[in-house]
Amino acid sequence: MSRTIVITGATGFIGSVLARRLASTDWQVRALVRPTSIHKQPNEIASEWITGDLEDMGSLRRLVGGAEAVVHCAGAVRGIHQVNFERTNVDGVARLVRAATEQHPKPRFLLISSLAAREPDLSYYAASKRKGEKVLASKSGGMPWVIFRPPVVYGPGDREMLPLFQWMHRGITPIIGSDKSRISLLYVEDLAEAIVYWLHRGKRSRCFYELHDGHTGGYMWQDVIDAVARLNGRPIYRAKIPVSFVKLVASLNLMAARVLGRAPMLTPGKVRELTHPNWVCDNTVLNSDTGWTPKVTLEEGLRRTLRQSDN
Ligand SMILES: NC(=O)c1ccc[n+]([C@@H]2O[C@H](COP(=O)([O-])OP(=O)(O)OC[C@H]3O[C@@H](n4cnc5c(N)ncnc54)[C@H](OP(=O)(O)O)[C@@H]3O)[C@@H](O)[C@H]2O)c1
């Protein structure tokens, strides 16, 4: 008999790639879809869709009923106010955890948090991801759980990093903050594969896993620029933008978003995240616990991402 795995966020960038990957295994995928996103539910990525919301306990109970595993990938990545992030990333986690812990037997639970949770003082987003982790840890009531803290995830379908990569592809890139800042990156299909490895081989519970694309020590932005330049076969012009100017633009953007009622990406909190000097993480523990190793190098990941955006 096939086993049921629940995925939230399957209409989003990471969740849709994960659901597609799981649909190719012997897991039966059951996914949550908000009524406003029904048009985004392709049949091939889940055998069953439950219409609902992280704010609606009834739909969450239907979602997790009889499931063997839950991967909670839904999250708010944009917002104006603290409450915009907390409603989804904290209260939403609490509700889903409650629904899961009511099950007999309880499913295994994987929360997709973020490396940003390591620095909760930087932004509402980072703080909400840390609080969501704490909610899971404190309310799990004996349910086995793990937390993944991915760094920046990129790939076809991503909306956050793509504009920057596209600028580089056109031959120009902004440089904000220090040249020495370092970040880890992860190609989206490698993240999905890591989750499959955890499902099949992960034995430990109550632990955090960091994961990246195998480039130990992370990248400086210049490494990313060089990789795109190699793909393009021509150099990329670097436009150094003062952080004070970007902060001003972010504040204006936030004010405009408040007036227009839109969820902005560039906010003062996002600028603090972008200019943080150290977003480097470590694969060692996940690798030794599950045997997962990433396959997609930066250059290959960028090639696939930019090829898709050219089409
Ligand atoms: N992208 C990255 O670089 C990155 C890095 C580290 C961690 N993460 C984490 O990975 C997760 C997915 O990120 P993503 O980049 O794939 O974001 P995304 O493309 O914006 O997708 C977010 C998903 O969450 C769903 N969602 C949001 N609020 C919901 C609610 N109240 N009820 C039910 N579903 C809700 C969205 O549904 P709709 O389609 O209906 O909007 C969508 O399916 C997030 O938790 C994020 O914090 C992302």
The ligand as an SDF file (V2000), in Angstrom:
LIG
                    3D

 48 52  0  0  0  0  0  0  0  0999 V2000
   13.1820   30.6300   -1.6840 N   0  0  0  0  0  0  0  0  0  0  0  0
   14.2110   30.6380   -0.8410 C   0  0  0  0  0  0  0  0  0  0  0  0
   15.3190   31.0740   -1.1780 O   0  0  0  0  0  0  0  0  0  0  0  0
   14.0410   30.0810    0.5550 C   0  0  0  0  0  0  0  0  0  0  0  0
   15.1810   29.9110    1.3370 C   0  0  0  0  0  0  0  0  0  0  0  0
   15.0550   29.3800    2.6140 C   0  0  0  0  0  0  0  0  0  0  0  0
   13.8180   29.0180    3.0840 C   0  0  0  0  0  0  0  0  0  0  0  0
   12.7070   29.2130    2.3130 N   0  0  0  0  0  0  0  0  0  0  0  0
   11.4000   28.8040    2.8590 C   0  0  0  0  0  0  0  0  0  0  0  0
   10.8370   27.8660    1.9680 O   0  0  0  0  0  0  0  0  0  0  0  0
    9.4100   27.9700    1.9820 C   0  0  0  0  0  0  0  0  0  0  0  0
    8.8700   28.1220    0.5610 C   0  0  0  0  0  0  0  0  0  0  0  0
    9.4340   29.2870   -0.0200 O   0  0  0  0  0  0  0  0  0  0  0  0
    9.2050   29.6280   -1.5600 P   0  0  0  0  0  0  0  0  0  0  0  0
   10.3890   30.4040   -2.0020 O   0  0  0  0  0  0  0  0  0  0  0  0
    8.8080   28.4080   -2.3080 O   0  0  0  0  0  0  0  0  0  0  0  0
    7.9870   30.6440   -1.4380 O   0  0  0  0  0  0  0  0  0  0  0  0
    6.7270   30.8820   -2.4300 P   0  0  0  0  0  0  0  0  0  0  0  0
    7.0750   30.5630   -3.8260 O   0  0  0  0  0  0  0  0  0  0  0  0
    6.2410   32.2520   -2.0860 O   0  0  0  0  0  0  0  0  0  0  0  0
    5.6520   29.8140   -1.9310 O   0  0  0  0  0  0  0  0  0  0  0  0
    4.9960   29.9600   -0.7060 C   0  0  0  0  0  0  0  0  0  0  0  0
    3.9540   28.8790   -0.5920 C   0  0  0  0  0  0  0  0  0  0  0  0
    3.3020   28.9940    0.6940 O   0  0  0  0  0  0  0  0  0  0  0  0
    1.8980   29.0480    0.4650 C   0  0  0  0  0  0  0  0  0  0  0  0
    1.2380   29.8060    1.5300 N   0  0  0  0  0  0  0  0  0  0  0  0
    1.5390   31.0360    1.9830 C   0  0  0  0  0  0  0  0  0  0  0  0
    0.6860   31.4000    2.9500 N   0  0  0  0  0  0  0  0  0  0  0  0
   -0.1830   30.3670    3.1220 C   0  0  0  0  0  0  0  0  0  0  0  0
   -1.3170   30.1420    3.9510 C   0  0  0  0  0  0  0  0  0  0  0  0
   -1.7380   31.0500    4.8310 N   0  0  0  0  0  0  0  0  0  0  0  0
   -1.9770   28.9750    3.8320 N   0  0  0  0  0  0  0  0  0  0  0  0
   -1.5720   28.0320    2.9570 C   0  0  0  0  0  0  0  0  0  0  0  0
   -0.5100   28.1900    2.1370 N   0  0  0  0  0  0  0  0  0  0  0  0
    0.1770   29.3510    2.2050 C   0  0  0  0  0  0  0  0  0  0  0  0
    1.7510   29.7190   -0.8730 C   0  0  0  0  0  0  0  0  0  0  0  0
    0.4630   29.4920   -1.3870 O   0  0  0  0  0  0  0  0  0  0  0  0
   -0.1500   30.4120   -2.5760 P   0  0  0  0  0  0  0  0  0  0  0  0
    0.3510   29.8100   -3.8470 O   0  0  0  0  0  0  0  0  0  0  0  0
   -1.6100   30.2520   -2.3690 O   0  0  0  0  0  0  0  0  0  0  0  0
    0.3500   31.8120   -2.3570 O   0  0  0  0  0  0  0  0  0  0  0  0
    2.8450   29.0010   -1.6500 C   0  0  0  0  0  0  0  0  0  0  0  0
    2.4240   27.7140   -2.0290 O   0  0  0  0  0  0  0  0  0  0  0  0
    9.0740   29.1580    2.8920 C   0  0  0  0  0  0  0  0  0  0  0  0
    8.7320   28.6520    4.1600 O   0  0  0  0  0  0  0  0  0  0  0  0
   10.3920   29.9320    2.9680 C   0  0  0  0  0  0  0  0  0  0  0  0
   10.5060   30.5920    4.2150 O   0  0  0  0  0  0  0  0  0  0  0  0
   12.7900   29.7320    1.0460 C   0  0  0  0  0  0  0  0  0  0  0  0
  1  2  1  0
  2  3  2  0
  2  4  1  0
  4  5  1  0
  4 48  2  0
  5  6  2  0
  6  7  1  0
  7  8  2  0
  8  9  1  0
  8 48  1  0
  9 10  1  0
  9 46  1  0
 10 11  1  0
 11 12  1  0
 11 44  1  0
 12 13  1  0
 13 14  1  0
 14 15  2  0
 14 16  1  0
 14 17  1  0
 17 18  1  0
 18 19  2  0
 18 20  1  0
 18 21  1  0
 21 22  1  0
 22 23  1  0
 23 24  1  0
 23 42  1  0
 24 25  1  0
 25 26  1  0
 25 36  1  0
 26 27  1  0
 26 35  1  0
 27 28  2  0
 28 29  1  0
 29 30  1  0
 29 35  2  0
 30 31  1  0
 30 32  2  0
 32 33  1  0
 33 34  2  0
 34 35  1  0
 36 37  1  0
 36 42  1  0
 37 38  1  0
 38 39  2  0
 38 40  1  0
 38 41  1  0
 42 43  1  0
 44 45  1  0
 44 46  1  0
 46 47  1  0
M  CHG  2   8   1  16  -1
M  END
$$$$
